[in-house]
Amino acid sequence: MPAKCVLIVNPASVLTAGLELLLHQQRDFKVVSSNPENEEKLIEEIGRHRPDIVLLDDSQSLVEPLHLIASLKDCPNLRVIVVNLKDNRLLIFNRQEFEVACANDLVDAVRRP
């Protein structure tokens, strides 16, 4: 199984620098980092690296995760993970689209993880 590519945004922050070090120790991750100045530059970096996961620090106001997912239609499997240290939470955003032909399709979509 190929390594998952993780793009860490703003590796200069203490939080993301620590996460970068932690993930580099894992064999099943390829870790790249970026310090974009705005959302447009971040989208360019995502296009360049084609990561499976983008890791953001919640204290950064660089991008709204849902807006990022919506603007990257050519990356349907991209997950955005936002680390929130204040509440000790991970917020995970991903894009999922389903064809709905009948009511059971809606029920199946609700059941999916």
C-alpha positions, 0 to 999 in steps of 0.5 A: 500500500502506498504511503499517504501524502500529508500536507502540513500547513504552516510548519513554523508553528509549534503545533504543526512542527510537532505534528510534522516530526511525529508523522515523519516517524511513521512509515505509512506517511509521506509528509510535505509542508507548506507555508502559503500566504493565502488560500490561493497559494494553498490551493496551488500547493495542493495541486502540486503535491496532490496530498491525501490529507491537509493538516491545519492548525485551528489558530490559523485563519488562512482558510475555511475548511469547507470552502477549501473542500468545495473549491477542490472538485478535482480532489474528491478524496481529499481530507482536511484535518483541523487540529484544535488544541484549545478543545483537544479536538480534531475536526475532519472534513471530507468531500463525499458525493452520492447519486440518489435515485431513491429513498434507500440511497439516502438511508445508505448515505447516512449510514456511511462512515 
